[in-house]
Each structure stands twice: as C-alpha cells, then as structure tokens.
Amino acid sequence: MIGIEILEEAASTNSEAALFARMGIKAPVLVAARRQTAGRGQRGNSWEAEPGKNITASLLWFPRSFRASLQFSLSEAVALAVVDMLADAGIEAKVKWPNDIYVGDRKICGILIEHSVTGMTIDHTVAGIGINVNQSLFLSDAPNPVSMTQLTGKGYSVDAELRRLAEALERRLRQAESEEGRTALHEEFLSGMWRFDGKSHPFRDVASGEIYRGIILGVDRSGVLGVEKEKDGETARYMFKEVEFLAK
C-alpha cells in the first residue's frame, strides 16, 4: 500500500521524496505539496502549478529485485497510471514519449523520474508527477497546458484525485514486477502513445539541429524511439532528450 504524505509547502517534491529515502524509509510513499516553489520538469524546465489547485507529488518506490536495464518499464507504469486516473474522470489521454501526458495536443501532466542504482539493480525510484487539476489560467510561457477542469467544466477534490493516483500507481507498478506484466505494459504504452498513428509529424534532432518530418515507428523495451524520416526513409533512433516533437 502506498502511503500519502501531504506537505503544505515544498521546494521540490522530488527532493522531499529523495530525502525520505536518505532517512532510511523503506515503504512506498507519495509525497505531495499544496504549494511547490521550485518544481522541476524535463530538460531542467520549471513546472507551473497554482497553489492548492493541482497535484504536485513525487512517489518514492522500491522495486523488488529490479534490474536497471528494465527501468523503462517503471516509466511506462507511472505514465499509464496517470492515464488510468484521468480515464476514471472521463478524460482520454495519451503518453507523449517518454512520459508526458497529453489530451489532444495539450499537456495535462509532466513526469520526471529519477532512479538510484546499486550495482545492476534499482535501489529506489522517485517519480515526480505534476497534474493540472483545477487550474484555469496558466501564466508561464508553456505553449500548450490544459487542466482537468478546463476539459470537463467540473471542479475536483485534489486530495481525492491524489488518492486515486496512488491506487493507480500501486496497481501499475505491481504489474511491472513480472515479465508478463511488463510485456502487457509495453503493449498498452504503444497503443496509447501520442502521435503513434502512422502519420508524418515534425521533429527536431537535438544534436544536429535538423528539423524534419517523420513517422514514429515505435519504442523498444529499453525506451528507444524510432522515427522514419519522410525525406529519405532513414530510421533515426533516439534516447531521452535527443529529439523534440514540434508543433504542427
């Protein structure tokens, strides 16, 4: 069972969850903050969240004898848990590789996962999750945010949604503990992946700066994204942060 710890304020819930690990806590816990002052996103970006209106939380999880080479399965499990939680609210979401959550072309959730590895196994994982719940106005320069309330016109209890998230995380991460479960997770991840639709989309290769159109071929079990370039049929393969999805 995942415990829930709610803080009135924290600089970063990922940092707070990592502190729990350093204190010797060995039980899974979801650390949430009603106000987060220095939330972190992918590529060092900040995460905008109006105090008290959104989920800003980090899960401290201890995988059972989990090989580091399987770490992308944990990422898939966390992303699909958020998709499950949103589906319960009647919101159909997809996973933008590697683990942002989109509704249409708008971002409703960001995820930042950090692993602590000992030898060949993962000692513990911290998964930071920011979900836009009741926020109706976004002031940062983020290009495409959206919230649950904007999509449905309803208001939500953040604490109740946090509990539903904890339940979904528990279910999906337990699924990742077996090879059969990891295979099913990967298949679901692919079937619900944003822009994995056989159509051409714009990308930017981070290393070279090349902008091109391509078709997503899929993601392998280690998390490598394959994109077929439209101009010459060449297949480009990317690890995290090596390619950017561009707006149409």
C-alpha positions as CSV (number, residue, x, y, z in Angstrom):
1,M,0.0,0.0,0.0
2,I,1.3,3.4,-1.0
3,G,1.2,5.9,1.9
4,I,0.4,9.6,1.3
5,E,2.3,12.4,2.9
6,I,0.9,15.9,2.3
7,L,3.1,19.0,2.9
8,E,1.8,22.5,3.0
9,E,4.9,23.7,1.0
10,A,8.0,22.2,-0.5
11,A,10.6,23.5,-3.0
12,S,10.5,20.2,-4.9
13,T,8.6,17.1,-4.1
14,N,11.2,15.0,-5.8
15,S,13.8,16.4,-3.4
16,E,11.5,15.7,-0.5
17,A,10.9,12.1,-1.6
18,A,14.7,11.6,-2.1
19,L,15.1,12.9,1.5
20,F,12.7,10.2,2.7
21,A,14.9,7.6,1.0
22,R,18.1,9.0,2.7
23,M,16.3,8.8,6.1
24,G,16.0,5.1,5.6
25,I,12.3,4.9,4.8
26,K,11.6,1.6,3.0
27,A,7.9,1.8,2.4
28,P,6.5,3.4,-0.7
29,V,5.1,6.9,-0.1
30,L,3.6,9.6,-2.3
31,V,4.8,12.9,-1.1
32,A,2.6,15.8,-2.2
33,A,2.8,19.6,-1.7
34,R,-0.1,22.0,-1.7
35,R,2.4,24.6,-2.8
36,Q,5.6,23.8,-4.7
37,T,8.0,26.6,-5.1
38,A,10.7,25.1,-7.3
39,G,9.1,22.2,-9.2
40,R,11.3,20.6,-11.8
41,G,10.3,19.3,-15.3
42,Q,12.1,17.7,-18.1
43,R,15.2,19.4,-19.5
44,G,15.6,21.5,-16.4
45,N,12.3,23.4,-17.0
46,S,10.2,24.6,-14.2
47,W,6.6,23.4,-13.6
48,E,3.8,25.9,-13.2
49,A,1.2,25.0,-10.6
50,E,-1.2,27.3,-8.9
51,P,-1.0,26.5,-5.1
52,G,-3.8,24.2,-3.9
53,K,-5.3,23.6,-7.3
54,N,-3.2,20.8,-8.7
55,I,-1.4,17.6,-7.9
56,T,2.3,18.2,-7.3
57,A,3.7,15.0,-5.9
58,S,6.5,12.5,-6.0
59,L,6.4,8.8,-5.5
60,L,9.2,7.0,-3.6
61,W,9.1,3.4,-4.8
62,F,11.2,0.4,-4.0
63,P,11.2,-2.0,-7.0
64,R,11.6,-5.7,-6.0
65,S,15.0,-7.0,-7.3
66,F,14.5,-4.8,-10.4
67,R,17.3,-4.8,-13.0
68,A,18.4,-1.4,-14.1
69,S,18.1,-2.5,-17.7
70,L,14.3,-2.7,-17.2
71,Q,13.9,0.8,-15.9
72,F,11.8,2.0,-18.9
73,S,9.0,-0.4,-17.6
74,L,8.8,1.7,-14.5
75,S,8.4,4.8,-16.6
76,E,5.6,3.1,-18.6
77,A,3.9,2.0,-15.4
78,V,3.9,5.6,-14.0
79,A,2.7,7.1,-17.2
80,L,-0.1,4.6,-17.6
81,A,-1.2,5.1,-14.0
82,V,-1.8,8.8,-14.8
83,V,-3.7,7.8,-17.9
84,D,-5.8,5.4,-15.8
85,M,-6.6,8.1,-13.3
86,L,-7.7,10.6,-16.0
87,A,-9.8,7.9,-17.7
88,D,-11.7,7.4,-14.4
89,A,-12.6,11.1,-14.7
90,G,-13.8,10.6,-18.3
91,I,-10.6,12.2,-19.9
92,E,-8.9,10.3,-22.7
93,A,-5.2,10.9,-22.5
94,K,-2.2,9.6,-24.4
95,V,1.5,9.3,-23.5
96,K,3.9,11.6,-25.3
97,W,7.2,9.7,-25.3
98,P,8.9,9.3,-23.0
99,N,6.3,10.2,-20.3
100,D,4.4,13.5,-20.7
101,I,0.7,13.1,-20.7
102,Y,-1.4,14.8,-23.4
103,V,-5.0,15.3,-24.2
104,G,-5.2,16.1,-27.9
105,D,-2.3,18.4,-28.4
106,R,-2.3,19.9,-24.9
107,K,-0.2,18.8,-21.9
108,I,-2.0,17.9,-18.8
109,C,0.8,16.2,-16.9
110,G,4.5,16.2,-16.7
111,I,6.6,13.3,-15.1
112,L,10.2,13.4,-14.0
113,I,11.7,10.0,-13.0
114,E,15.0,9.6,-11.2
115,H,16.5,6.2,-10.2
116,S,19.0,5.3,-7.6
117,V,21.0,2.3,-8.9
118,T,23.2,-0.1,-6.8
119,G,25.2,-2.4,-9.0
120,M,22.9,-3.8,-11.6
121,T,19.6,-3.2,-9.8
122,I,17.5,-0.2,-8.9
123,D,17.5,0.5,-5.2
124,H,14.7,3.0,-5.4
125,T,12.8,5.3,-7.8
126,V,11.5,8.8,-7.4
127,A,8.8,9.7,-9.8
128,G,7.7,13.3,-9.8
129,I,4.2,13.9,-11.1
130,G,2.5,17.2,-11.9
131,I,-1.1,17.0,-12.9
132,N,-3.2,20.1,-13.8
133,V,-6.4,19.6,-11.9
134,N,-8.4,22.8,-11.1
135,Q,-6.2,25.5,-12.6
136,S,-8.0,27.6,-15.2
137,L,-5.4,30.2,-16.1
138,F,-1.7,29.5,-16.9
139,L,0.7,32.4,-16.8
140,S,4.0,30.8,-17.8
141,D,5.3,30.6,-21.4
142,A,4.4,26.9,-21.6
143,P,2.8,26.6,-25.0
144,N,0.0,24.1,-24.5
145,P,-1.1,23.5,-20.9
146,V,-4.6,22.2,-20.1
147,S,-6.3,21.1,-16.9
148,M,-8.9,18.6,-15.9
149,T,-11.4,21.4,-15.0
150,Q,-10.8,23.1,-18.4
151,L,-11.6,19.9,-20.2
152,T,-14.7,18.8,-18.2
153,G,-16.0,22.0,-16.7
154,K,-16.0,20.3,-13.3
155,G,-14.2,21.1,-10.1
156,Y,-12.2,18.3,-8.3
157,S,-11.0,17.5,-4.8
158,V,-7.3,17.5,-5.2
159,D,-6.9,15.1,-2.2
160,A,-9.4,12.7,-3.7
161,E,-7.6,12.7,-7.0
162,L,-4.3,12.2,-5.2
163,R,-5.7,9.0,-3.6
164,R,-6.9,7.7,-6.9
165,L,-3.5,8.4,-8.4
166,A,-1.8,6.4,-5.5
167,E,-4.1,3.5,-6.2
168,A,-3.4,3.6,-9.9
169,L,0.4,3.8,-9.3
170,E,0.3,0.8,-6.9
171,R,-1.6,-1.3,-9.5
172,R,0.6,-0.4,-12.4
173,L,3.9,-0.7,-10.6
174,R,3.0,-4.1,-9.2
175,Q,2.2,-5.1,-12.8
176,A,5.8,-4.2,-13.7
177,E,7.2,-6.8,-11.3
178,S,6.7,-9.7,-13.7
179,E,7.8,-10.3,-17.3
180,E,4.2,-11.0,-18.3
181,G,3.1,-7.7,-16.7
182,R,6.0,-5.7,-18.3
183,T,5.0,-7.1,-21.7
184,A,1.4,-6.0,-21.2
185,L,2.5,-2.6,-20.0
186,H,4.6,-2.1,-23.1
187,E,1.8,-3.1,-25.4
188,E,-0.5,-0.7,-23.7
189,F,2.1,2.1,-23.8
190,L,2.4,1.7,-27.5
191,S,-1.3,1.5,-28.2
192,G,-1.8,4.8,-26.2
193,M,1.2,6.7,-27.4
194,W,0.7,10.2,-28.7
195,R,1.4,10.7,-32.5
196,F,2.0,7.0,-33.0
197,D,-0.6,7.0,-35.7
198,G,1.3,6.2,-39.0
199,K,1.2,9.9,-40.0
200,S,4.0,12.3,-40.6
201,H,4.9,14.8,-37.9
202,P,7.6,17.4,-37.4
203,F,10.7,16.7,-35.2
204,R,14.0,18.4,-34.3
205,D,17.2,16.4,-33.8
206,V,18.7,18.0,-30.7
207,A,22.3,17.1,-31.5
208,S,22.3,18.3,-35.1
209,G,19.5,20.8,-35.0
210,E,18.0,19.2,-38.1
211,I,14.2,19.8,-38.4
212,Y,12.4,17.2,-40.5
213,R,9.1,15.3,-40.8
214,G,8.9,11.7,-39.9
215,I,6.7,8.8,-38.9
216,I,7.0,7.2,-35.4
217,L,7.9,3.5,-35.8
218,G,7.5,2.7,-32.1
219,V,9.5,2.4,-28.9
220,D,11.5,-0.6,-27.9
221,R,11.5,-2.2,-24.4
222,S,14.5,-0.1,-23.4
223,G,12.7,3.2,-24.3
224,V,14.5,4.0,-27.6
225,L,12.2,5.9,-30.0
226,G,12.3,5.0,-33.7
227,V,11.4,7.6,-36.3
228,E,11.4,7.1,-40.1
229,K,12.4,10.3,-41.9
230,E,10.0,11.2,-44.6
231,K,12.6,12.6,-47.0
232,D,14.8,9.6,-47.4
233,G,13.3,6.7,-45.4
234,E,16.2,6.6,-43.0
235,T,15.4,5.4,-39.5
236,A,16.6,7.6,-36.6
237,R,16.8,6.2,-33.1
238,Y,16.6,8.4,-30.0
239,M,17.2,8.1,-26.3
240,F,15.6,10.6,-23.9
241,K,16.2,14.3,-24.6
242,E,17.7,13.6,-28.0
243,V,14.7,14.6,-30.1
244,E,12.0,17.2,-29.8
245,F,8.4,16.9,-31.0
246,L,7.5,20.1,-32.8
247,A,4.0,21.7,-33.1
248,K,2.3,21.1,-36.4
